[in-house]
Amino acid sequence: MFRLKQAQNLESHPHPHDPTRKGSIFVEYLLLVTIVGIGVIVGISCVRMALNNELFDLANAINAINC
């Protein structure tokens, strides 16, 4: 009885080389890369806006010196 129960438990766990498991891992990595990519794009956009604001302030300061 104990061996039969062990055999049933072994059959219920997916094999490490199961194609459906590989597909689910691929989807998880794809989701992770997508989220990280969106975060990088948003971060670069914020840095671009901050840099433009700083350069605009610098241009105004230089313009005020010349006047």
mmCIF file as Biopython writes it, N, C-alpha, C and O atoms, coordinates in Angstrom:
data_model
#
loop_
_atom_site.group_PDB
_atom_site.id
_atom_site.type_symbol
_atom_site.label_atom_id
_atom_site.label_alt_id
_atom_site.label_comp_id
_atom_site.label_asym_id
_atom_site.label_entity_id
_atom_site.label_seq_id
_atom_site.pdbx_PDB_ins_code
_atom_site.Cartn_x
_atom_site.Cartn_y
_atom_site.Cartn_z
_atom_site.occupancy
_atom_site.B_iso_or_equiv
_atom_site.auth_seq_id
_atom_site.auth_asym_id
_atom_site.pdbx_PDB_model_num
ATOM 1   N N  . MET A ? 1  ? 0.827  -1.191 0.000   1.0 0.0 1  A 1 
ATOM 2   C CA . MET A ? 1  ? 0.000  0.000  0.000   1.0 0.0 1  A 1 
ATOM 3   C C  . MET A ? 1  ? 0.872  1.255  0.000   1.0 0.0 1  A 1 
ATOM 4   O O  . MET A ? 1  ? 0.592  2.220  -0.711  1.0 0.0 1  A 1 
ATOM 5   N N  . PHE A ? 2  ? 1.933  1.225  0.811   1.0 0.0 2  A 1 
ATOM 6   C CA . PHE A ? 2  ? 2.803  2.392  0.898   1.0 0.0 2  A 1 
ATOM 7   C C  . PHE A ? 2  ? 3.505  2.652  -0.438  1.0 0.0 2  A 1 
ATOM 8   O O  . PHE A ? 2  ? 3.644  3.800  -0.858  1.0 0.0 2  A 1 
ATOM 9   N N  . ARG A ? 3  ? 3.946  1.575  -1.102  1.0 0.0 3  A 1 
ATOM 10  C CA . ARG A ? 3  ? 4.624  1.746  -2.390  1.0 0.0 3  A 1 
ATOM 11  C C  . ARG A ? 3  ? 3.667  2.282  -3.446  1.0 0.0 3  A 1 
ATOM 12  O O  . ARG A ? 3  ? 4.062  3.093  -4.282  1.0 0.0 3  A 1 
ATOM 13  N N  . LEU A ? 4  ? 2.440  1.847  -3.417  1.0 0.0 4  A 1 
ATOM 14  C CA . LEU A ? 4  ? 1.455  2.341  -4.373  1.0 0.0 4  A 1 
ATOM 15  C C  . LEU A ? 4  ? 1.219  3.832  -4.157  1.0 0.0 4  A 1 
ATOM 16  O O  . LEU A ? 4  ? 1.102  4.586  -5.123  1.0 0.0 4  A 1 
ATOM 17  N N  . LYS A ? 5  ? 1.148  4.260  -2.916  1.0 0.0 5  A 1 
ATOM 18  C CA . LYS A ? 5  ? 0.948  5.676  -2.606  1.0 0.0 5  A 1 
ATOM 19  C C  . LYS A ? 5  ? 2.155  6.491  -3.075  1.0 0.0 5  A 1 
ATOM 20  O O  . LYS A ? 5  ? 1.985  7.588  -3.606  1.0 0.0 5  A 1 
ATOM 21  N N  . GLN A ? 6  ? 3.366  5.972  -2.886  1.0 0.0 6  A 1 
ATOM 22  C CA . GLN A ? 6  ? 4.566  6.662  -3.353  1.0 0.0 6  A 1 
ATOM 23  C C  . GLN A ? 6  ? 4.558  6.782  -4.872  1.0 0.0 6  A 1 
ATOM 24  O O  . GLN A ? 6  ? 4.909  7.832  -5.410  1.0 0.0 6  A 1 
ATOM 25  N N  . ALA A ? 7  ? 4.172  5.742  -5.551  1.0 0.0 7  A 1 
ATOM 26  C CA . ALA A ? 7  ? 4.134  5.767  -7.011  1.0 0.0 7  A 1 
ATOM 27  C C  . ALA A ? 7  ? 3.114  6.785  -7.503  1.0 0.0 7  A 1 
ATOM 28  O O  . ALA A ? 7  ? 3.363  7.481  -8.488  1.0 0.0 7  A 1 
ATOM 29  N N  . GLN A ? 8  ? 1.990  6.881  -6.842  1.0 0.0 8  A 1 
ATOM 30  C CA . GLN A ? 8  ? 0.988  7.867  -7.248  1.0 0.0 8  A 1 
ATOM 31  C C  . GLN A ? 8  ? 1.502  9.283  -7.013  1.0 0.0 8  A 1 
ATOM 32  O O  . GLN A ? 8  ? 1.251  10.169 -7.830  1.0 0.0 8  A 1 
ATOM 33  N N  . ASN A ? 9  ? 2.214  9.511  -5.916  1.0 0.0 9  A 1 
ATOM 34  C CA . ASN A ? 9  ? 2.773  10.830 -5.646  1.0 0.0 9  A 1 
ATOM 35  C C  . ASN A ? 9  ? 3.827  11.202 -6.679  1.0 0.0 9  A 1 
ATOM 36  O O  . ASN A ? 9  ? 3.896  12.355 -7.105  1.0 0.0 9  A 1 
ATOM 37  N N  . LEU A ? 10 ? 4.639  10.248 -7.083  1.0 0.0 10 A 1 
ATOM 38  C CA . LEU A ? 10 ? 5.663  10.529 -8.084  1.0 0.0 10 A 1 
ATOM 39  C C  . LEU A ? 10 ? 5.045  10.866 -9.432  1.0 0.0 10 A 1 
ATOM 40  O O  . LEU A ? 10 ? 5.561  11.714 -10.160 1.0 0.0 10 A 1 
ATOM 41  N N  . GLU A ? 11 ? 3.952  10.209 -9.764  1.0 0.0 11 A 1 
ATOM 42  C CA . GLU A ? 11 ? 3.303  10.474 -11.043 1.0 0.0 11 A 1 
ATOM 43  C C  . GLU A ? 11 ? 2.611  11.830 -11.055 1.0 0.0 11 A 1 
ATOM 44  O O  . GLU A ? 11 ? 2.453  12.427 -12.121 1.0 0.0 11 A 1 
ATOM 45  N N  . SER A ? 12 ? 2.193  12.330 -9.895  1.0 0.0 12 A 1 
ATOM 46  C CA . SER A ? 12 ? 1.464  13.593 -9.868  1.0 0.0 12 A 1 
ATOM 47  C C  . SER A ? 12 ? 2.389  14.798 -10.037 1.0 0.0 12 A 1 
ATOM 48  O O  . SER A ? 12 ? 1.924  15.860 -10.451 1.0 0.0 12 A 1 
ATOM 49  N N  . HIS A ? 13 ? 3.674  14.671 -9.733  1.0 0.0 13 A 1 
ATOM 50  C CA . HIS A ? 13 ? 4.618  15.778 -9.891  1.0 0.0 13 A 1 
ATOM 51  C C  . HIS A ? 13 ? 5.105  15.830 -11.337 1.0 0.0 13 A 1 
ATOM 52  O O  . HIS A ? 13 ? 5.398  14.789 -11.925 1.0 0.0 13 A 1 
ATOM 53  N N  . PRO A ? 14 ? 5.194  17.025 -11.913 1.0 0.0 14 A 1 
ATOM 54  C CA . PRO A ? 14 ? 5.667  17.115 -13.298 1.0 0.0 14 A 1 
ATOM 55  C C  . PRO A ? 14 ? 7.153  16.783 -13.395 1.0 0.0 14 A 1 
ATOM 56  O O  . PRO A ? 14 ? 7.933  17.067 -12.487 1.0 0.0 14 A 1 
ATOM 57  N N  . HIS A ? 15 ? 7.509  16.194 -14.484 1.0 0.0 15 A 1 
ATOM 58  C CA . HIS A ? 15 ? 8.904  15.859 -14.754 1.0 0.0 15 A 1 
ATOM 59  C C  . HIS A ? 15 ? 9.673  17.147 -15.036 1.0 0.0 15 A 1 
ATOM 60  O O  . HIS A ? 15 ? 9.118  18.047 -15.666 1.0 0.0 15 A 1 
ATOM 61  N N  . PRO A ? 16 ? 10.925 17.275 -14.597 1.0 0.0 16 A 1 
ATOM 62  C CA . PRO A ? 16 ? 11.669 18.527 -14.819 1.0 0.0 16 A 1 
ATOM 63  C C  . PRO A ? 16 ? 11.825 18.898 -16.292 1.0 0.0 16 A 1 
ATOM 64  O O  . PRO A ? 16 ? 11.973 20.076 -16.618 1.0 0.0 16 A 1 
ATOM 65  N N  . HIS A ? 17 ? 11.796 17.924 -17.173 1.0 0.0 17 A 1 
ATOM 66  C CA . HIS A ? 17 ? 11.959 18.196 -18.600 1.0 0.0 17 A 1 
ATOM 67  C C  . HIS A ? 17 ? 10.628 18.184 -19.345 1.0 0.0 17 A 1 
ATOM 68  O O  . HIS A ? 17 ? 10.586 17.953 -20.553 1.0 0.0 17 A 1 
ATOM 69  N N  . ASP A ? 18 ? 9.564  18.430 -18.630 1.0 0.0 18 A 1 
ATOM 70  C CA . ASP A ? 18 ? 8.227  18.464 -19.224 1.0 0.0 18 A 1 
ATOM 71  C C  . ASP A ? 18 ? 8.096  19.695 -20.123 1.0 0.0 18 A 1 
ATOM 72  O O  . ASP A ? 18 ? 8.420  20.796 -19.679 1.0 0.0 18 A 1 
ATOM 73  N N  . PRO A ? 19 ? 7.631  19.553 -21.378 1.0 0.0 19 A 1 
ATOM 74  C CA . PRO A ? 19 ? 7.520  20.710 -22.280 1.0 0.0 19 A 1 
ATOM 75  C C  . PRO A ? 19 ? 6.581  21.799 -21.769 1.0 0.0 19 A 1 
ATOM 76  O O  . PRO A ? 19 ? 6.809  22.978 -22.041 1.0 0.0 19 A 1 
ATOM 77  N N  . THR A ? 20 ? 5.536  21.434 -21.040 1.0 0.0 20 A 1 
ATOM 78  C CA . THR A ? 20 ? 4.633  22.468 -20.527 1.0 0.0 20 A 1 
ATOM 79  C C  . THR A ? 20 ? 5.312  23.290 -19.444 1.0 0.0 20 A 1 
ATOM 80  O O  . THR A ? 20 ? 5.025  24.478 -19.295 1.0 0.0 20 A 1 
ATOM 81  N N  . ARG A ? 21 ? 6.202  22.675 -18.692 1.0 0.0 21 A 1 
ATOM 82  C CA . ARG A ? 21 ? 6.945  23.415 -17.668 1.0 0.0 21 A 1 
ATOM 83  C C  . ARG A ? 21 ? 7.917  24.387 -18.325 1.0 0.0 21 A 1 
ATOM 84  O O  . ARG A ? 21 ? 8.084  25.511 -17.853 1.0 0.0 21 A 1 
ATOM 85  N N  . LYS A ? 22 ? 8.556  23.964 -19.405 1.0 0.0 22 A 1 
ATOM 86  C CA . LYS A ? 22 ? 9.457  24.867 -20.120 1.0 0.0 22 A 1 
ATOM 87  C C  . LYS A ? 22 ? 8.693  26.066 -20.661 1.0 0.0 22 A 1 
ATOM 88  O O  . LYS A ? 22 ? 9.199  27.188 -20.635 1.0 0.0 22 A 1 
ATOM 89  N N  . GLY A ? 23 ? 7.497  25.840 -21.145 1.0 0.0 23 A 1 
ATOM 90  C CA . GLY A ? 23 ? 6.685  26.934 -21.664 1.0 0.0 23 A 1 
ATOM 91  C C  . GLY A ? 23 ? 6.285  27.911 -20.578 1.0 0.0 23 A 1 
ATOM 92  O O  . GLY A ? 23 ? 6.280  29.122 -20.799 1.0 0.0 23 A 1 
ATOM 93  N N  . SER A ? 24 ? 5.952  27.396 -19.409 1.0 0.0 24 A 1 
ATOM 94  C CA . SER A ? 24 ? 5.558  28.294 -18.322 1.0 0.0 24 A 1 
ATOM 95  C C  . SER A ? 24 ? 6.747  29.097 -17.819 1.0 0.0 24 A 1 
ATOM 96  O O  . SER A ? 24 ? 6.591  30.261 -17.452 1.0 0.0 24 A 1 
ATOM 97  N N  . ILE A ? 25 ? 7.920  28.505 -17.795 1.0 0.0 25 A 1 
ATOM 98  C CA . ILE A ? 25 ? 9.119  29.245 -17.392 1.0 0.0 25 A 1 
ATOM 99  C C  . ILE A ? 25 ? 9.426  30.328 -18.412 1.0 0.0 25 A 1 
ATOM 100 O O  . ILE A ? 25 ? 9.816  31.435 -18.039 1.0 0.0 25 A 1 
ATOM 101 N N  . PHE A ? 26 ? 9.254  30.028 -19.692 1.0 0.0 26 A 1 
ATOM 102 C CA . PHE A ? 26 ? 9.472  31.034 -20.735 1.0 0.0 26 A 1 
ATOM 103 C C  . PHE A ? 26 ? 8.514  32.209 -20.563 1.0 0.0 26 A 1 
ATOM 104 O O  . PHE A ? 26 ? 8.916  33.364 -20.706 1.0 0.0 26 A 1 
ATOM 105 N N  . VAL A ? 27 ? 7.266  31.923 -20.261 1.0 0.0 27 A 1 
ATOM 106 C CA . VAL A ? 27 ? 6.277  32.993 -20.068 1.0 0.0 27 A 1 
ATOM 107 C C  . VAL A ? 27 ? 6.646  33.841 -18.853 1.0 0.0 27 A 1 
ATOM 108 O O  . VAL A ? 27 ? 6.499  35.063 -18.884 1.0 0.0 27 A 1 
ATOM 109 N N  . GLU A ? 28 ? 7.120  33.209 -17.793 1.0 0.0 28 A 1 
ATOM 110 C CA . GLU A ? 28 ? 7.538  33.970 -16.611 1.0 0.0 28 A 1 
ATOM 111 C C  . GLU A ? 28 ? 8.708  34.888 -16.936 1.0 0.0 28 A 1 
ATOM 112 O O  . GLU A ? 28 ? 8.704  36.053 -16.537 1.0 0.0 28 A 1 
ATOM 113 N N  . TYR A ? 29 ? 9.704  34.388 -17.650 1.0 0.0 29 A 1 
ATOM 114 C CA . TYR A ? 29 ? 10.838 35.229 -18.039 1.0 0.0 29 A 1 
ATOM 115 C C  . TYR A ? 29 ? 10.401 36.343 -18.975 1.0 0.0 29 A 1 
ATOM 116 O O  . TYR A ? 29 ? 10.889 37.468 -18.868 1.0 0.0 29 A 1 
ATOM 117 N N  . LEU A ? 30 ? 9.497  36.048 -19.881 1.0 0.0 30 A 1 
ATOM 118 C CA . LEU A ? 30 ? 9.004  37.069 -20.802 1.0 0.0 30 A 1 
ATOM 119 C C  . LEU A ? 30 ? 8.285  38.176 -20.040 1.0 0.0 30 A 1 
ATOM 120 O O  . LEU A ? 30 ? 8.467  39.355 -20.347 1.0 0.0 30 A 1 
ATOM 121 N N  . LEU A ? 31 ? 7.481  37.815 -19.063 1.0 0.0 31 A 1 
ATOM 122 C CA . LEU A ? 31 ? 6.792  38.807 -18.237 1.0 0.0 31 A 1 
ATOM 123 C C  . LEU A ? 31 ? 7.795  39.639 -17.439 1.0 0.0 31 A 1 
ATOM 124 O O  . LEU A ? 31 ? 7.642  40.856 -17.329 1.0 0.0 31 A 1 
ATOM 125 N N  . LEU A ? 32 ? 8.806  38.998 -16.887 1.0 0.0 32 A 1 
ATOM 126 C CA . LEU A ? 32 ? 9.832  39.707 -16.123 1.0 0.0 32 A 1 
ATOM 127 C C  . LEU A ? 32 ? 10.588 40.693 -17.001 1.0 0.0 32 A 1 
ATOM 128 O O  . LEU A ? 32 ? 10.805 41.836 -16.599 1.0 0.0 32 A 1 
ATOM 129 N N  . VAL A ? 33 ? 10.989 40.269 -18.190 1.0 0.0 33 A 1 
ATOM 130 C CA . VAL A ? 33 ? 11.718 41.152 -19.105 1.0 0.0 33 A 1 
ATOM 131 C C  . VAL A ? 33 ? 10.833 42.311 -19.542 1.0 0.0 33 A 1 
ATOM 132 O O  . VAL A ? 33 ? 11.318 43.434 -19.678 1.0 0.0 33 A 1 
ATOM 133 N N  . THR A ? 34 ? 9.554  42.065 -19.764 1.0 0.0 34 A 1 
ATOM 134 C CA . THR A ? 34 ? 8.631  43.131 -20.158 1.0 0.0 34 A 1 
ATOM 135 C C  . THR A ? 34 ? 8.501  44.178 -19.057 1.0 0.0 34 A 1 
ATOM 136 O O  . THR A ? 34 ? 8.557  45.377 -19.329 1.0 0.0 34 A 1 
ATOM 137 N N  . ILE A ? 35 ? 8.330  43.733 -17.825 1.0 0.0 35 A 1 
ATOM 138 C CA . ILE A ? 35 ? 8.182  44.672 -16.707 1.0 0.0 35 A 1 
ATOM 139 C C  . ILE A ? 35 ? 9.464  45.471 -16.502 1.0 0.0 35 A 1 
ATOM 140 O O  . ILE A ? 35 ? 9.407  46.682 -16.288 1.0 0.0 35 A 1 
ATOM 141 N N  . VAL A ? 36 ? 10.616 44.811 -16.564 1.0 0.0 36 A 1 
ATOM 142 C CA . VAL A ? 36 ? 11.891 45.518 -16.409 1.0 0.0 36 A 1 
ATOM 143 C C  . VAL A ? 36 ? 12.097 46.494 -17.556 1.0 0.0 36 A 1 
ATOM 144 O O  . VAL A ? 36 ? 12.579 47.606 -17.338 1.0 0.0 36 A 1 
ATOM 145 N N  . GLY A ? 37 ? 11.743 46.099 -18.775 1.0 0.0 37 A 1 
ATOM 146 C CA . GLY A ? 37 ? 11.878 46.995 -19.923 1.0 0.0 37 A 1 
ATOM 147 C C  . GLY A ? 37 ? 11.020 48.237 -19.793 1.0 0.0 37 A 1 
ATOM 148 O O  . GLY A ? 37 ? 11.474 49.341 -20.093 1.0 0.0 37 A 1 
ATOM 149 N N  . ILE A ? 38 ? 9.791  48.067 -19.350 1.0 0.0 38 A 1 
ATOM 150 C CA . ILE A ? 38 ? 8.915  49.230 -19.146 1.0 0.0 38 A 1 
ATOM 151 C C  . ILE A ? 38 ? 9.495  50.137 -18.064 1.0 0.0 38 A 1 
ATOM 152 O O  . ILE A ? 38 ? 9.456  51.360 -18.200 1.0 0.0 38 A 1 
ATOM 153 N N  . GLY A ? 39 ? 10.027 49.559 -17.003 1.0 0.0 39 A 1 
ATOM 154 C CA . GLY A ? 39 ? 10.644 50.351 -15.943 1.0 0.0 39 A 1 
ATOM 155 C C  . GLY A ? 39 ? 11.846 51.137 -16.436 1.0 0.0 39 A 1 
ATOM 156 O O  . GLY A ? 39 ? 12.030 52.293 -16.055 1.0 0.0 39 A 1 
ATOM 157 N N  . VAL A ? 40 ? 12.662 50.524 -17.276 1.0 0.0 40 A 1 
ATOM 158 C CA . VAL A ? 40 ? 13.831 51.218 -17.830 1.0 0.0 40 A 1 
ATOM 159 C C  . VAL A ? 40 ? 13.395 52.370 -18.717 1.0 0.0 40 A 1 
ATOM 160 O O  . VAL A ? 40 ? 13.974 53.454 -18.651 1.0 0.0 40 A 1 
ATOM 161 N N  . ILE A ? 41 ? 12.390 52.153 -19.541 1.0 0.0 41 A 1 
ATOM 162 C CA . ILE A ? 41 ? 11.907 53.215 -20.435 1.0 0.0 41 A 1 
ATOM 163 C C  . ILE A ? 41 ? 11.356 54.385 -19.629 1.0 0.0 41 A 1 
ATOM 164 O O  . ILE A ? 41 ? 11.644 55.539 -19.943 1.0 0.0 41 A 1 
ATOM 165 N N  . VAL A ? 42 ? 10.575 54.104 -18.603 1.0 0.0 42 A 1 
ATOM 166 C CA . VAL A ? 42 ? 10.019 55.170 -17.766 1.0 0.0 42 A 1 
ATOM 167 C C  . VAL A ? 42 ? 11.140 55.903 -17.030 1.0 0.0 42 A 1 
ATOM 168 O O  . VAL A ? 42 ? 11.107 57.129 -16.924 1.0 0.0 42 A 1 
ATOM 169 N N  . GLY A ? 43 ? 12.120 55.178 -16.526 1.0 0.0 43 A 1 
ATOM 170 C CA . GLY A ? 43 ? 13.240 55.803 -15.827 1.0 0.0 43 A 1 
ATOM 171 C C  . GLY A ? 43 ? 14.050 56.711 -16.729 1.0 0.0 43 A 1 
ATOM 172 O O  . GLY A ? 43 ? 14.418 57.816 -16.331 1.0 0.0 43 A 1 
ATOM 173 N N  . ILE A ? 44 ? 14.331 56.258 -17.938 1.0 0.0 44 A 1 
ATOM 174 C CA . ILE A ? 44 ? 15.080 57.087 -18.887 1.0 0.0 44 A 1 
ATOM 175 C C  . ILE A ? 44 ? 14.278 58.322 -19.260 1.0 0.0 44 A 1 
ATOM 176 O O  . ILE A ? 44 ? 14.850 59.399 -19.427 1.0 0.0 44 A 1 
ATOM 177 N N  . SER A ? 45 ? 12.979 58.190 -19.393 1.0 0.0 45 A 1 
ATOM 178 C CA . SER A ? 45 ? 12.130 59.344 -19.704 1.0 0.0 45 A 1 
ATOM 179 C C  . SER A ? 45 ? 12.187 60.379 -18.586 1.0 0.0 45 A 1 
ATOM 180 O O  . SER A ? 45 ? 12.260 61.579 -18.854 1.0 0.0 45 A 1 
ATOM 181 N N  . CYS A ? 46 ? 12.153 59.927 -17.343 1.0 0.0 46 A 1 
ATOM 182 C CA . CYS A ? 46 ? 12.238 60.862 -16.206 1.0 0.0 46 A 1 
ATOM 183 C C  . CYS A ? 46 ? 13.596 61.556 -16.167 1.0 0.0 46 A 1 
ATOM 184 O O  . CYS A ? 46 ? 13.667 62.755 -15.899 1.0 0.0 46 A 1 
ATOM 185 N N  . VAL A ? 47 ? 14.661 60.826 -16.430 1.0 0.0 47 A 1 
ATOM 186 C CA . VAL A ? 47 ? 15.996 61.428 -16.456 1.0 0.0 47 A 1 
ATOM 187 C C  . VAL A ? 47 ? 16.089 62.450 -17.578 1.0 0.0 47 A 1 
ATOM 188 O O  . VAL A ? 47 ? 16.683 63.513 -17.400 1.0 0.0 47 A 1 
ATOM 189 N N  . ARG A ? 48 ? 15.510 62.139 -18.728 1.0 0.0 48 A 1 
ATOM 190 C CA . ARG A ? 48 ? 15.535 63.078 -19.853 1.0 0.0 48 A 1 
ATOM 191 C C  . ARG A ? 48 ? 14.821 64.380 -19.498 1.0 0.0 48 A 1 
ATOM 192 O O  . ARG A ? 48 ? 15.319 65.466 -19.794 1.0 0.0 48 A 1 
ATOM 193 N N  . MET A ? 49 ? 13.659 64.268 -18.867 1.0 0.0 49 A 1 
ATOM 194 C CA . MET A ? 49 ? 12.910 65.471 -18.494 1.0 0.0 49 A 1 
ATOM 195 C C  . MET A ? 49 ? 13.670 66.292 -17.456 1.0 0.0 49 A 1 
ATOM 196 O O  . MET A ? 49 ? 13.699 67.519 -17.544 1.0 0.0 49 A 1 
ATOM 197 N N  . ALA A ? 50 ? 14.284 65.634 -16.477 1.0 0.0 50 A 1 
ATOM 198 C CA . ALA A ? 50 ? 15.051 66.353 -15.453 1.0 0.0 50 A 1 
ATOM 199 C C  . ALA A ? 50 ? 16.264 67.039 -16.067 1.0 0.0 50 A 1 
ATOM 200 O O  . ALA A ? 50 ? 16.585 68.169 -15.701 1.0 0.0 50 A 1 
ATOM 201 N N  . LEU A ? 51 ? 16.935 66.373 -16.990 1.0 0.0 51 A 1 
ATOM 202 C CA . LEU A ? 51 ? 18.098 66.970 -17.654 1.0 0.0 51 A 1 
ATOM 203 C C  . LEU A ? 51 ? 17.688 68.170 -18.498 1.0 0.0 51 A 1 
ATOM 204 O O  . LEU A ? 51 ? 18.383 69.186 -18.503 1.0 0.0 51 A 1 
ATOM 205 N N  . ASN A ? 52 ? 16.582 68.069 -19.205 1.0 0.0 52 A 1 
ATOM 206 C CA . ASN A ? 52 ? 16.095 69.207 -19.991 1.0 0.0 52 A 1 
ATOM 207 C C  . ASN A ? 52 ? 15.760 70.393 -19.096 1.0 0.0 52 A 1 
ATOM 208 O O  . ASN A ? 52 ? 16.064 71.534 -19.443 1.0 0.0 52 A 1 
ATOM 209 N N  . ASN A ? 53 ? 15.141 70.138 -17.954 1.0 0.0 53 A 1 
ATOM 210 C CA . ASN A ? 53 ? 14.821 71.225 -17.022 1.0 0.0 53 A 1 
ATOM 211 C C  . ASN A ? 53 ? 16.089 71.889 -16.486 1.0 0.0 53 A 1 
ATOM 212 O O  . ASN A ? 53 ? 16.151 73.114 -16.381 1.0 0.0 53 A 1 
ATOM 213 N N  . GLU A ? 54 ? 17.095 71.088 -16.149 1.0 0.0 54 A 1 
ATOM 214 C CA . GLU A ? 54 ? 18.348 71.655 -15.646 1.0 0.0 54 A 1 
ATOM 215 C C  . GLU A ? 54 ? 19.049 72.477 -16.723 1.0 0.0 54 A 1 
ATOM 216 O O  . GLU A ? 54 ? 19.573 73.554 -16.437 1.0 0.0 54 A 1 
ATOM 217 N N  . LEU A ? 55 ? 19.064 71.987 -17.942 1.0 0.0 55 A 1 
ATOM 218 C CA . LEU A ? 55 ? 19.705 72.743 -19.024 1.0 0.0 55 A 1 
ATOM 219 C C  . LEU A ? 55 ? 18.935 74.024 -19.332 1.0 0.0 55 A 1 
ATOM 220 O O  . LEU A ? 55 ? 19.539 75.042 -19.671 1.0 0.0 55 A 1 
ATOM 221 N N  . PHE A ? 56 ? 17.618 73.984 -19.219 1.0 0.0 56 A 1 
ATOM 222 C CA . PHE A ? 56 ? 16.810 75.188 -19.419 1.0 0.0 56 A 1 
ATOM 223 C C  . PHE A ? 56 ? 17.126 76.225 -18.343 1.0 0.0 56 A 1 
ATOM 224 O O  . PHE A ? 56 ? 17.255 77.413 -18.638 1.0 0.0 56 A 1 
ATOM 225 N N  . ASP A ? 57 ? 17.251 75.768 -17.084 1.0 0.0 57 A 1 
ATOM 226 C CA . ASP A ? 57 ? 17.616 76.684 -15.998 1.0 0.0 57 A 1 
ATOM 227 C C  . ASP A ? 57 ? 19.016 77.261 -16.217 1.0 0.0 57 A 1 
ATOM 228 O O  . ASP A ? 57 ? 19.242 78.445 -15.968 1.0 0.0 57 A 1 
ATOM 229 N N  . LEU A ? 58 ? 19.943 76.444 -16.676 1.0 0.0 58 A 1 
ATOM 230 C CA . LEU A ? 58 ? 21.298 76.919 -16.958 1.0 0.0 58 A 1 
ATOM 231 C C  . LEU A ? 58 ? 21.293 77.947 -18.078 1.0 0.0 58 A 1 
ATOM 232 O O  . LEU A ? 58 ? 21.994 78.956 -18.000 1.0 0.0 58 A 1 
ATOM 233 N N  . ALA A ? 59 ? 20.510 77.696 -19.115 1.0 0.0 59 A 1 
ATOM 234 C CA . ALA A ? 59 ? 20.420 78.656 -20.224 1.0 0.0 59 A 1 
ATOM 235 C C  . ALA A ? 59 ? 19.836 79.976 -19.750 1.0 0.0 59 A 1 
ATOM 236 O O  . ALA A ? 59 ? 20.297 81.037 -20.170 1.0 0.0 59 A 1 
ATOM 237 N N  . ASN A ? 60 ? 18.837 79.934 -18.887 1.0 0.0 60 A 1 
ATOM 238 C CA . ASN A ? 60 ? 18.262 81.166 -18.340 1.0 0.0 60 A 1 
ATOM 239 C C  . ASN A ? 60 ? 19.273 81.912 -17.474 1.0 0.0 60 A 1 
ATOM 240 O O  . ASN A ? 60 ? 19.327 83.141 -17.506 1.0 0.0 60 A 1 
ATOM 241 N N  . ALA A ? 61 ? 20.079 81.174 -16.697 1.0 0.0 61 A 1 
ATOM 242 C CA . ALA A ? 61 ? 21.088 81.818 -15.858 1.0 0.0 61 A 1 
ATOM 243 C C  . ALA A ? 61 ? 22.161 82.483 -16.716 1.0 0.0 61 A 1 
ATOM 244 O O  . ALA A ? 61 ? 22.585 83.599 -16.417 1.0 0.0 61 A 1 
ATOM 245 N N  . ILE A ? 62 ? 22.600 81.818 -17.766 1.0 0.0 62 A 1 
ATOM 246 C CA . ILE A ? 62 ? 23.602 82.408 -18.668 1.0 0.0 62 A 1 
ATOM 247 C C  . ILE A ? 62 ? 23.017 83.614 -19.380 1.0 0.0 62 A 1 
ATOM 248 O O  . ILE A ? 62 ? 23.703 84.618 -19.567 1.0 0.0 62 A 1 
ATOM 249 N N  . ASN A ? 63 ? 21.765 83.524 -19.775 1.0 0.0 63 A 1 
ATOM 250 C CA . ASN A ? 63 ? 21.102 84.645 -20.444 1.0 0.0 63 A 1 
ATOM 251 C C  . ASN A ? 63 ? 20.979 85.840 -19.499 1.0 0.0 63 A 1 
ATOM 252 O O  . ASN A ? 63 ? 21.106 86.984 -19.934 1.0 0.0 63 A 1 
ATOM 253 N N  . ALA A ? 64 ? 20.735 85.590 -18.221 1.0 0.0 64 A 1 
ATOM 254 C CA . ALA A ? 64 ? 20.620 86.678 -17.247 1.0 0.0 64 A 1 
ATOM 255 C C  . ALA A ? 64 ? 21.963 87.372 -17.029 1.0 0.0 64 A 1 
ATOM 256 O O  . ALA A ? 64 ? 21.999 88.574 -16.769 1.0 0.0 64 A 1 
ATOM 257 N N  . ILE A ? 65 ? 23.059 86.634 -17.130 1.0 0.0 65 A 1 
ATOM 258 C CA . ILE A ? 65 ? 24.390 87.233 -16.982 1.0 0.0 65 A 1 
ATOM 259 C C  . ILE A ? 65 ? 24.685 88.161 -18.155 1.0 0.0 65 A 1 
ATOM 260 O O  . ILE A ? 65 ? 25.255 89.236 -17.965 1.0 0.0 65 A 1 
ATOM 261 N N  . ASN A ? 66 ? 24.308 87.762 -19.353 1.0 0.0 66 A 1 
ATOM 262 C CA . ASN A ? 66 ? 24.613 88.534 -20.555 1.0 0.0 66 A 1 
ATOM 263 C C  . ASN A ? 66 ? 23.803 89.819 -20.646 1.0 0.0 66 A 1 
ATOM 264 O O  . ASN A ? 66 ? 24.230 90.764 -21.310 1.0 0.0 66 A 1 
ATOM 265 N N  . CYS A ? 67 ? 22.659 89.878 -20.003 1.0 0.0 67 A 1 
ATOM 266 C CA . CYS A ? 67 ? 21.808 91.063 -20.132 1.0 0.0 67 A 1 
ATOM 267 C C  . CYS A ? 67 ? 22.247 92.198 -19.300 1.0 0.0 67 A 1 
ATOM 268 O O  . CYS A ? 67 ? 21.618 93.256 -19.316 1.0 0.0 67 A 1 
#
